[in-house]
Amino acid sequence: MDFNDTPEEAAFRAEARAWLEANAEPLAPGEQPASLEGRFDPEMVRKAQEWQRKKADAGWACITWPKEYGGRGATPIQAVIWSQEEARFKTPPNIFAIGQGMLGPTIMVHGTEEQKRRYLPPMLRGDEIWCQLFSEPAAGSDLAGLRTTAVRDGDDWIINGQKIWTTGAHYSKWGMIVTRTDPNAEKHRGITYFIVDMQSPGIEIRPIKQMNGMSSFNEVFFTDVRVPDRNRIGDVNDGWRCALTTLMNERHAIGGGAGGPEFRDLFRLARTVLWNGKPAIQDAGVRQRLADFYVRAKGLQYTSYRVQTALSRGQTPGPESSIGKLVGAPLRQNMAAFALDLEGAAAALLDRKAPEGALWQLAYLGSPGLRLAGGTDEILRNIIAERVLGLPPEIRVDKGIPFKDVPTGPRP
């Protein structure tokens, strides 16, 4: 494992930092980058699009994308370096991550040349924002159990059903949707993947009020929504393969770090709040908990360094991203819970009067969603057990039978 930049990487880092210093304001010591845990509003979207276009004009948007689609053909390790440097500056929250980090790569792998040239350039510039229409009320962790249907009607498909937990649907131009097109096929077959215009007739978007007071997630209802066949990604009934490409990119993005407060922020809090009349850091029990969090945080950090080292050497990373998410999301939740314990009665506040601007309150209330996004803890444990450790797979009662015959509801 090499913790140092190569000469080429150091030169790239210096170039990136120079551009950022000329175009953005550095974060103050202890200041947090803008987070998607904040409120969504049109002004936030406008500022995010302005920053994205500025990066695109200078060649700093989606830098690993091929040059023909607006990227610069950069290496994965250069993308890591850019992200590290950009995080040092005051920039709008990244509302484009779903499109650029998950759906764009899916189009590159499975889309037609016409689709690539139509959708990728405006996605890169932030002109068109995308959302991911995967989860359903009865198909979350078991995504292959989805029941939203698409029926062929000439050159169109007619979609009916419901999606849920769709981030950013209320301000997105396009969405990627997985649908059931053949109920007579097995569960993981008979699925087709489409691009859908979020302003199409028959689409109803209902924001979900979250316990942190925000409404970044949505329910999306489809009633006889027409989608042209030219918006299909991949072959008919082969959508599961396309969906896996999206999910692998999603887990890599989340495993690579989801933002929010870090151990240093928790340590700073322990030095400032009182615990039994003294600074909390003086309490032996508090120090023990901090030591435990520090060890786990460092383990995650060094695991991420393995990914960076592999990328720097042109290698493909192993299961580190799944491990990072499986360990990192619960760690963030546990750290936030402990921070609220340290704050005492002030932990009940969720406004500017709260310690550190409610940093830990927002992290705590948002952490359950982070543990679900990109695969639950249980799903990731199964992936690691079966695909990394080679353990026997779980017994599946739905294997080898048509989806329409899969048992639903309580057992008799």
Secondary structure as GFF3:
##gff-version 3
##sequence-region A 1 412
A	DSSP	alpha_helix	7	23	.	.	.	ID=ss1
A	DSSP	beta_strand	25	26	.	.	.	ID=ss2
A	DSSP	alpha_helix	42	58	.	.	.	ID=ss3
A	DSSP	three_ten_helix	67	69	.	.	.	ID=ss4
A	DSSP	alpha_helix	76	86	.	.	.	ID=ss5
A	DSSP	beta_strand	89	90	.	.	.	ID=ss6
A	DSSP	alpha_helix	97	98	.	.	.	ID=ss7
A	DSSP	pi_helix	99	103	.	.	.	ID=ss8
A	DSSP	alpha_helix	104	110	.	.	.	ID=ss9
A	DSSP	alpha_helix	113	125	.	.	.	ID=ss10
A	DSSP	beta_strand	130	133	.	.	.	ID=ss11
A	DSSP	three_ten_helix	143	145	.	.	.	ID=ss12
A	DSSP	beta_strand	149	153	.	.	.	ID=ss13
A	DSSP	beta_strand	156	163	.	.	.	ID=ss14
A	DSSP	three_ten_helix	169	171	.	.	.	ID=ss15
A	DSSP	beta_strand	174	180	.	.	.	ID=ss16
A	DSSP	beta_strand	191	197	.	.	.	ID=ss17
A	DSSP	beta_strand	203	207	.	.	.	ID=ss18
A	DSSP	beta_strand	218	228	.	.	.	ID=ss19
A	DSSP	three_ten_helix	229	231	.	.	.	ID=ss20
A	DSSP	beta_strand	232	233	.	.	.	ID=ss21
A	DSSP	alpha_helix	239	255	.	.	.	ID=ss22
A	DSSP	alpha_helix	263	272	.	.	.	ID=ss23
A	DSSP	beta_strand	274	275	.	.	.	ID=ss24
A	DSSP	beta_strand	278	279	.	.	.	ID=ss25
A	DSSP	three_ten_helix	280	282	.	.	.	ID=ss26
A	DSSP	alpha_helix	284	312	.	.	.	ID=ss27
A	DSSP	alpha_helix	320	343	.	.	.	ID=ss28
A	DSSP	three_ten_helix	344	348	.	.	.	ID=ss29
A	DSSP	three_ten_helix	355	358	.	.	.	ID=ss30
A	DSSP	alpha_helix	359	372	.	.	.	ID=ss31
A	DSSP	alpha_helix	377	383	.	.	.	ID=ss32
A	DSSP	pi_helix	384	388	.	.	.	ID=ss33
A	DSSP	three_ten_helix	403	405	.	.	.	ID=ss34
###
